[in-house]
């Protein structure tokens, strides 16, 4: 198994013009553990996630993966594109949208990155891609194009594409938000399996049940601030901050039947 990564985020600030999207964020994501980021829409969760792999350039503070600074070589010195690509090879990311190539089969979608990024030959890439698709329960859909897959199946292909690269860290940005409710469970089950195997995971999610049962820690954000980081039970059942209580009450009201 690939060794898991640790992430240290310290004094992180992110601005969009005059708007401060992240305010002095301090967060440790332990190796081999699941951290769920929750909070209202627009609270900075996805921005924080994207700063971890430097898809968003942060303006102050630092993000370290296994004690190596990502994005910068030092104060004000941006990391070379080559070095950044090298660091990102150990980071998998799954987005809300599946971003699959429509003209490629599921197998080809997963194998493509192995060929382009890892430099594998087509046969070796296909073997590893097939293994990743089996892991997410799609062994019978390998030759299907995205148009012949459900939304949940497409998202599982996207997860397979990420794990085929053998990452040490997985980032999930609301991976079930674009799915119909009946398809959410199949994607969450794959994520639970990864968590059980000891993958380091940071997950932006509105699925409180997933956070309650799978997360090792839950981080609550609001208005660009990290309000609290604690166990799922402490955050979801015994919150000490009224902002968390208000959010959970609104969440339960919206999801009441």
C-alpha positions, 0 to 999 in steps of 0.5 A: 500500500502507498504510504499516507501523507500528512498535511499541515496548514498554518496561518493561511490567507487567501484573497480575491481582490479585496475579498478575504476568502480564507482567514488565518487557517490552521489545520492539521490533516493527520496521515491515514485519517479522514478530515471532513470540511463542513459549513455553509456555502461560500464559507471557504471550504472548497477554496481551502481544499484547492489551496492544498494542491495549489490549484488556488494560490494562497497569499500568506501562510503555508501548506506543507505536505509531508513537511514539504512546502507546496506552491512556494520554495520560500517567501515570495518564491513560487515553485517551478511548474515542474516541481509542482507537477511532481508534488501533485503526482501524490495528490488525487482530487475528485471534483463535483463534476466528473470531467471525463472524456466523452469519446473514451471508455471508462478504461481509457479515461482511467488509463490516460493519466497513467500514460501521460503523467506516469509514462506507462505503456498502454498495456501496463496502463490498461492493467492498472486502470482495470484494477482501479475500476474493479476496486470501485465496482465497475468491472462490468462497465470498463468498455462503456463510454460516459454517456452510457454510465449513470452519474454515480458510475461516472463519479466512480470512474473519476475516483478510479482515475485518481486512485490509479495514480497511487496517491498518498493524499485524496481530496474530494470537493463535494463529490456527491453534490451533482448526483441524484439522491439515489446515486449518492450511496454508491459513491460514499461506499467507495470513499468509505472503502478508501478510508478503511484502507488508511488513505489520507482524505480531506472531504468537503461535504454536505453529507453529515451522515458520512462525516459522522460515520467515516471522519476521524475529525470534522472541521467547521468553517464559516465566512472564511474562518475555521471555527472549530476542529474536533471529533465528529461527535463533538461537532455534530452532536455537542457543538460548543459554538452557536454558529455550528448549532445554527448550521446544523439546525438549518441542515436538518430542517432542509433535509426533514421529510 
